[in-house]
């Protein structure tokens, strides 16, 4: 029996498993699928998304997915120093443009902003706020997926460019690339990067002041990929600032909450359905702090910093503001995970029940919660490893 079949057998005991067997027809469900995902990651060393696993639900199809991912993944460990090194061609380009005083299209007029991630919960609110700023002439939203464009405001000041961050050219045509290159001068105006608060967990702490975590690299095996990617991006930008003098701001927001949060957002769903139910789940496998803030407040803080730094740069064209700056965007309310019920009672002004996670999950499933949310929470509860949450405030 091959390892993949053994994993199925553990989760689906007493089932006759064949290559053509379907995980769900054998009695599998979303909870077991999340557990299978974790088992594949820990025992085989391969990470599959739940979407991939839903689309390859037979043993044979899943085996092909695992084998393909193993073929893509090098067996060697990650060299984070090499991963975050600045390519020489970028350093040469930055050096050759270091004497340019101001972007061509920002002398005597408003600024043009280039933005990725504009269709995310935080991104779309940020676009709306930037459009209200007189100094902003245009917001150029790049790498926008066509099926997501409807979430962005319609405005003469917004330019959409379809594409993906997975594309080396971000989906831009040669003409679009040239046009943006002529209007956006990234080597002379401040660059802002929206990171993740979870990078501070690399330090071993669940609360940390706004500072570099470059001396706390992620695991060498590439696990916890999203956080590792954010860490690598931060360190890359820190080094870029050191080498070139570009002013770079790194923003670490806490969990943004809002009515427009997608149904798949775990923490927003946790809040929303706890309010609907008047009860919170008992989170026994989580530690640290819950740090929520309205998405509008986080976006306003970021937009204010973006504009203030641009204006400061414009008014002091004879000097360069260099280095990487770190900003935390927090509710400044420190809520221990084990005090979630008391926090909800204070915020909502009424008494809440505290239920076992299984009971809470059963009730919110009846209310229409995205099934993957309780599946995720139950998988965390069943795992021996504790999931840590962080606090970004003072």
N, C-alpha and C positions, 0 to 999 in steps of 0.2 A: 504494500500500500504506500503510495507516494505521499510526501508531507502535506500537500494540499488536500488530498483526500482524507488524511488523518485529522486535519483541522475541521473539515466538514463533519467527520464522524463524531468528534468531541461535542460539537454544537448540536448535531442532529443524531443522537444515539438511536440505535435499533432501526435505522433506515438502510435500505439496500441502495447504495450509491454507485451509479454508473457514470461514465463520461458525459452522457446526455442528460443526466439528472438535473432538474431545475431546483435551485436553492429554496425558492418560495413554495413550489408545489410539494416539496418534501416537508413543509411545515416551518420554514424559515420566515422571519419577520424583520422589520427594520431594526429592532433591538439586537437581534442575533447578527444582523449584517454588520452593525457597528462593531460588535465583538469580534466577528470574523476579520474585519478590516484591521483591528489592532493585533490580532493573532498573526496575520500575514506579515504585518510590519515587524513584529518582534521576533518571530521564528524564521522567517524567510529573508527579512531585510529589504522588503519591497513595499513602497507606499502606493496604494491605489485610492482614488477618490470614491466616495459613495456613489456618485453619478456613474463612474466607470463600472462599478460593481453591479449597480442596478441594470445597466445595459448589457452585462455579460453574466447572466445569472445561472448558466449551466456550469458544471464542473469543467468541461472542456474549454468553454469560452473564457472562464476565469483563469484557467491554466495558461492559455495563450496570452492573456493580459499580463500575468505575472512574469512569464518568460520574456515577453517583449520589454517589460520595464527593467528586468534584470540585465538584458542585453544593452539597454541604454545607459545603465548605471555603472560607472567604473568601480572596480573593487578597491581602488586605492583611497586613502583618506584625503580629506580636503585640506589644502594648504591655504589657510585664511590670509596669510601674508601676501601670497601671490594673487589670491582672488580680489584683494582690495588695493592692489598696486595700480598706480595711474599710468596708463599707456603713454609711451613717449610722444606719439603723434598728438595727443591731447595737450601735453605740456608744451610742445612746440607751437601749437595753434594758440594757446593762451599767451605764450610769450610774445608772439608776433602781433597780438592785438592789445598788448598791455598799455600802449600809448594813446588808445582811443579814449577821448574824454567822455562822450555821451553817445548813446544809441542815436542813429540818424533820425529816427522818427519821433524822438522824445524831446527834441530841442524846441521849446516854445509851444509844445502841444502836450496832450495827455499821453499816458504810457499805454503800451500794449502788453498784455499778459498772456503767457503761454501756459496752459494748464492741462495736466493729465488727471485721470480719475474724476472727471467732472460729473459723471453720472452716479457716483456713490452717494450715500446718504449725506456725508459731510461735503462732498464736492459740489452737489447741486445747490446747497444752501450758500456755499461760498461764492458760486457764480452769481446768484441773486444779489448778494451783498456787494460784490465788486461792481456790478452794473449800476449801483446807486451812488458810486463814488465819482465826483466830477473829474478827478484826475485820470480816471481810466477811460481811455479812448476806445479800446476793444479788448474783448476776452477771446482768445483763440483756444478752443477746446479740441485737443488732438487725441488720437487713438480712441475714438468714440464708436462703440458698436451700434449698428443701425437700429437694432431692436430696442436700444436704450435711449435713443435721442428724444423720445417724447417726454422724458423727465426733466429736460432742460428748458429754461424759459425762452420764449420767442422774442428776439430783440435784434435790432439793426446793429447792435454793438457786440453780438455773439457770432463767431464764425466756427462752424463745425467741420471737423476733418475725420472721416471715417477711417478706422484702422484698429490695430492691436499693438499692445506693448510687446507682444511676442515677436513682432516683425522688426528686423534690424532698422528699417526705415520708418517704423511706426505706422505703416500703411500709407505714407505720404507719397504722392507722385513727385517726379523730378521738378515739375513746375511749382507745386505746393511747397516743396522743400526750399527751393530758391526764394520764393516769396516770403516765407517765414524767416529765413535766414537774413533777409534784407531788413526785416522789421523788428526782429527779436535779437537783441545783443546779450547773450547770456554771459559773456566774459566781462561785462562792465556793470551790470546791474545785479542787485541782490537775488540770490536763488533761495527758494524756500522748499524744504522737503518735509512732507507729512509722513512721519515714521510711525512706530507703534510703541505704546507704553510698555509692552511686554519685553522690550529689549533690556529693561533694567533688571529683569529676572536673571539675566546672565551673570549679574554681580552676586547672586545668591541671596539678595534681599528683596522684600516685597514693598519697600518704600525707599526712595532715593531722591536726592535733590537733582535739579537739572544739570547734568554733567556728562562727560564722555564715558562710555563703557567699552572703549576700544581695547582695554587690557583684560577684558572678560570675554574671550571668543566663544562661539557656540561649539557644540560637540563636533568632532572631526568626521563623524559618519553622515552628516547632513540631516540628522533628525531635527524635528521641530522646524521644518523648512521655512515657513513664513517668517517666524521670528528671526531665524538665521539670515534670511534675505534682507530684512530691515536692518539688522546689525551690520551686515556687510555694506549696505548702502550708506549708512551713517559714517562708517569708518572711511569708505572711499571718498565721501564728500569732505570729511575732516582733512584728509591728506591733500585733496585738491585745494582746499582753502590754504593750507600751509605752503604749498608749492607755488600757488598763483596769486594769492592775495585777494581772491574773490570772496565777497561777503556771503556766507551761507548760513541760513537759519534752519535748524532742525526742530520740528515740532512733534511733541509726543502727546497726543490727546488721550484722555480717559475714554471710557465707553460713551459714544454719543447716543442720545436717546431722542426719539421723535416719532410722531404719528406715521411718517413715511418710511420708517425702517422696514426692510424686507422681512417677509414671514420667516425666512431662514436664519435671521439674526437671533442667536441664542439668548443673550442677555436682555435684549429688548422684549423678546417673547416671555422671558421669565418675569419681567416686571409687569407686562400687560396682562398676562393671564393670572398672575397672583392677585392683581387688583380686581379682575373680573370675578375671581373665585372667592376673594376675601380670605385667602389662605396661602401660605408659603410652603415650599418643600423643605425638608430637612436635608441640608447639604453637608453630608458627613465626610466626603472625600475632597473637600475644597478647603483651602486655607488662604490667609492674607486678607485683602480688603476689596470691597465692592465700591467702585468709584464711577458714578454716573453723572453726566451733565447734559443739559439740553443742547442739541446739535446747533441751534441758532447762536447760543452763547459761545461755543467753541469756535464756530465759523467767524463770528464777529471779532473775537480776539485775534485770530489769524489774519483776517482781512485788515484789521487796524495796524498790525505789525508790518504786513506787506506794503501798505500804502505809506506808512511813516518812514520806513527804510528807503523806499523809492524817493520820496520827497527829500529826505536827508541827503541821499546820494546826488540828486539833481542840484541841490543848493550848494554842495561842497565838491564840485567837479575837480577841484585841484588836488584832492586827497582821496586816498582809497581806504575804505573801511574793510579791514581784512579779518579773516578768521572765522571759525564755526561757532555759532551761538545756539544754545539749547533752551527750548521753552517747553514747559509742562502746562497742559491745559486740564485743570482738575475742577471738581465740584468743591474741593477743600472741605469735604465732609468725609471723615474717616469712618467707614462702616465695616467692622469685622464681619467676615462671612457668616460666622455663627450668631450674629446679631441682625440678620436680614429681616426676621419677623418684626423686631422692635423698630427697625428703620422704616418699614412699610407702614406700621401703625402711626408713627410720628408724621410721616409724609402725607398719608391719606386721612389722618384724623379719626380713625376708628380701630376697633380691635380686629386682629387677624388670628386665624388658627395656624398651627404648624402641623403639617401632615407628613407622613412618610413619603419618600420620593415616589414609590410605586403607586400609592393612593392618589397623590397629587397628579401624577402623569395620567392615570386613568380618567380622572375628572376633567382635565384640560383637553384630553383627546376628544372627549364628548363635546367640548365647546369649540372644537375646530382648530386647535393648534397644529402647526406643521409637525407631522409625525417624527421627523428627524430630531426635533428639539428634545422631547422626552427620551428618545432613543440615545441621544448624545449624553444627557444627564445621567441616565441609568448606566450607560457604559462607563462613565467616570466613576459612578458609585460602586460598580463591580470591580473596578481596577484596583490593584494594590498600590499604584502610584497616585499620590495626591496632586490634584491640579491647583496651581497657585494663581491667585489674583493679586493685583498691585494697587498701590495708592500713589498718586502723582502730586499731591498737594504739599503744602508747607508743614 
